[in-house]
Amino acid sequence: MSNIDHNNDDGLGEYRLALATQAPENSLSKQEKRAELRSRFLNVLEYLKTNQTISAI
């Protein structure tokens, strides 16, 4: 086994464990959420591009 398997000096042991045990369906759910947020963000950018008369808040 490598040194990284037994060494948590970098503080990333919990992160590695989470990556190793993450369920595929959870990952798919996160990908879907990212896709939805990306779509919304692009819609906002398009709106801002086409509506130049937006007042400052």
Phi and psi in degrees as GROMACS dihedral restraints (atoms count N, CA, C in turn):
[ dihedral_restraints ]
;  ai    aj    ak    al  type     phi  dphi    fc
    3     4     5     6     1   -81.3    20    10
    4     5     6     7     1   165.6    20    10
    6     7     8     9     1   -61.6    20    10
    7     8     9    10     1   -32.4    20    10
    9    10    11    12     1   -67.6    20    10
   10    11    12    13     1   -24.9    20    10
   12    13    14    15     1   -70.5    20    10
   13    14    15    16     1   -28.6    20    10
   15    16    17    18     1  -110.6    20    10
   16    17    18    19     1    -4.9    20    10
   18    19    20    21     1  -113.8    20    10
   19    20    21    22     1   120.1    20    10
   21    22    23    24     1  -112.0    20    10
   22    23    24    25     1    26.1    20    10
   24    25    26    27     1   -62.4    20    10
   25    26    27    28     1   -26.9    20    10
   27    28    29    30     1   -84.3    20    10
   28    29    30    31     1    -4.8    20    10
   30    31    32    33     1    77.8    20    10
   31    32    33    34     1    11.2    20    10
   33    34    35    36     1  -103.3    20    10
   34    35    36    37     1    11.9    20    10
   36    37    38    39     1   -59.0    20    10
   37    38    39    40     1   -44.4    20    10
   39    40    41    42     1   -64.8    20    10
   40    41    42    43     1   -38.3    20    10
   42    43    44    45     1   -64.1    20    10
   43    44    45    46     1   -44.1    20    10
   45    46    47    48     1   -61.9    20    10
   46    47    48    49     1   -42.1    20    10
   48    49    50    51     1   -62.5    20    10
   49    50    51    52     1   -43.3    20    10
   51    52    53    54     1   -62.4    20    10
   52    53    54    55     1   -40.8    20    10
   54    55    56    57     1   -64.9    20    10
   55    56    57    58     1   -39.9    20    10
   57    58    59    60     1   -70.3    20    10
   58    59    60    61     1   -29.4    20    10
   60    61    62    63     1  -107.2    20    10
   61    62    63    64     1     4.7    20    10
   63    64    65    66     1   -66.3    20    10
   64    65    66    67     1   130.5    20    10
   66    67    68    69     1   -73.5    20    10
   67    68    69    70     1   139.9    20    10
   69    70    71    72     1   -58.6    20    10
   70    71    72    73     1   -37.4    20    10
   72    73    74    75     1   -66.7    20    10
   73    74    75    76     1   -31.0    20    10
   75    76    77    78     1   -66.4    20    10
   76    77    78    79     1   -41.5    20    10
   78    79    80    81     1   -63.4    20    10
   79    80    81    82     1   -42.0    20    10
   81    82    83    84     1   -63.0    20    10
   82    83    84    85     1   -41.3    20    10
   84    85    86    87     1   -60.9    20    10
   85    86    87    88     1   -42.6    20    10
   87    88    89    90     1   -65.6    20    10
   88    89    90    91     1   -38.8    20    10
   90    91    92    93     1   -63.3    20    10
   91    92    93    94     1   -40.4    20    10
   93    94    95    96     1   -64.9    20    10
   94    95    96    97     1   -40.7    20    10
   96    97    98    99     1   -63.9    20    10
   97    98    99   100     1   -42.9    20    10
   99   100   101   102     1   -62.0    20    10
  100   101   102   103     1   -41.1    20    10
  102   103   104   105     1   -63.3    20    10
  103   104   105   106     1   -41.2    20    10
  105   106   107   108     1   -64.0    20    10
  106   107   108   109     1   -45.3    20    10
  108   109   110   111     1   -64.5    20    10
  109   110   111   112     1   -39.5    20    10
  111   112   113   114     1   -61.5    20    10
  112   113   114   115     1   -43.8    20    10
  114   115   116   117     1   -62.2    20    10
  115   116   117   118     1   -45.2    20    10
  117   118   119   120     1   -62.4    20    10
  118   119   120   121     1   -42.7    20    10
  120   121   122   123     1   -62.2    20    10
  121   122   123   124     1   -44.0    20    10
  123   124   125   126     1   -65.0    20    10
  124   125   126   127     1   -35.5    20    10
  126   127   128   129     1   -63.6    20    10
  127   128   129   130     1   -41.6    20    10
  129   130   131   132     1   -64.1    20    10
  130   131   132   133     1   -43.7    20    10
  132   133   134   135     1   -60.9    20    10
  133   134   135   136     1   -42.4    20    10
  135   136   137   138     1   -63.1    20    10
  136   137   138   139     1   -42.0    20    10
  138   139   140   141     1   -61.0    20    10
  139   140   141   142     1   -45.9    20    10
  141   142   143   144     1   -63.2    20    10
  142   143   144   145     1   -36.8    20    10
  144   145   146   147     1   -67.5    20    10
  145   146   147   148     1   -36.3    20    10
  147   148   149   150     1   -91.6    20    10
  148   149   150   151     1   -13.0    20    10
  150   151   152   153     1  -121.7    20    10
  151   152   153   154     1    89.6    20    10
  153   154   155   156     1   -82.6    20    10
  154   155   156   157     1    -1.5    20    10
  156   157   158   159     1  -100.4    20    10
  157   158   159   160     1    35.7    20    10
  159   160   161   162     1   -81.8    20    10
  160   161   162   163     1   129.2    20    10
  162   163   164   165     1   -86.7    20    10
  163   164   165   166     1   154.6    20    10
  165   166   167   168     1   -71.9    20    10
  166   167   168   169     1   149.4    20    10
